[in-house]
């Protein structure tokens, strides 16, 4: 659980930085190795942590993809950037006034 929480905090910072830069997608390198718990293999822990991270991000409305490589795993996180209707109306009025 700690590994999931730690990763989600770092991922959230990465998302906020990308969003602040005007992006609608970011990538984050997930850890491959985790603290061993009793007789549970690293692969089992990795599977559970990755599943929990993906599930939480999807619950929050993000589009998630994973890229598995030998040396690392990349999680690609995407989101839709949209303005509410009143903001769009203001933008349309501004653009029309420039004609």
N, C-alpha and C positions, 0 to 999 in steps of 0.2 A: 504494500500500500504506500509506503514511503517513497519508493522509486517512482510510482505513478504520480504522486503529488508533486515531487520534485521536478519531474519532466514536464508536467502540465504547467507549473509556474514558469519554467523557462520558455516553454512553447508560447504561453500567453504573452510574455515579454516580446518574443520574436514577432508574433502577430501584431501587437500594438505598434511596434517599430515600423513594420511593413505598411500597416494601415496609415500611420502618420506620414509615411513617405509617399502616400497616394497609390500604393500597390493593392492588388486584390488577390495576391497569392504569395505564399512564402514557403520556404523549405527549412526543415530542421533535422539535424543528424541525431537519430536516436541512439542511445547507448546499446552496446551488444552484450555487455557483461553486467551482472547484478549480484548483489550480496546473496550468498548461498543461505538457504534456510533448511536446516536438518538434512534430509536425504532428497530434497527436491533438486532436480537438475537445472542448470542455467537455462537450457532451452525451454523448460516448462515455465520458469519464472518470466523469461523473455516473452513468451507467448501470452501469458496473462497480463503483463504490463502493457504490451502493445495493444492487446484487445481492449483493455480499460481506457487507454489513451484515445484510441480511435472511437470507441463508444461515446466517451464524454464529449469529444469534439464534434461528432455527428449530432449528438443531442443538442449542442449549442448552435447547430445550423451550418457548420462548416462542411465543405466538400473535401473528402480525404482520399489520398492515394498513397500507396507505399511503394518504394523502390528498394528492392533487396539487392545488395552487393555482397561480395565476399567479406570485405573489410568493414562495412557499415550498412545501416538501413536509413534511408531518407524518408521522412514523412512530408508530403506535399499538402499544404493546407490552402484551400481557396475559399473565397467568400464573395458575395454579391454586394456591390456598393450601389446603393440607390438612395435618392432623396425622397422625402415625403411629398405628397401632392402639392401642398402649399408652397414648398420651396421650388418645385418645378414650375408652378404658375408664375412665381416671381421671376424666375429665370427666363421663361418664355416672354413675359411682358417686357423685360429688359432688352432681350434680343429683338423683339418686334419694334421697340422704340428706336432702334438704331438703323432702321431701314430708311 
